[in-house]
Amino acid sequence: MKLTNIKDTEAFFKVIDNCTGTVELVTGEGDRLNLKSKLSQFVSLANIFKAEESIPELEIIAYEPEDAKKLLEFMINQ
């Protein structure tokens, strides 16, 4: 799933933390980072925010349907 224009990264990572299954970020090179890991979250933010104040686009994989629903609700309500 692609998420775009994430403005509140703190709220985004709170949603990730509340997911029950694995949630992965797919990098431009095709690597997958486990976003439930605080280290991966930090590395992701450092790379994304080099020149940006918001996250323009992310491709993520949520393995549990209820987690995908949480992420979709976040995007609708942000």
Beta strands, then each sheet from edge to edge (+ up, - down):
strand 1: 2-6
strand 2: 23-26
strand 3: 32-34
strand 4: 55-62
sheet 1: 1+ 4- 2+ 3-
end
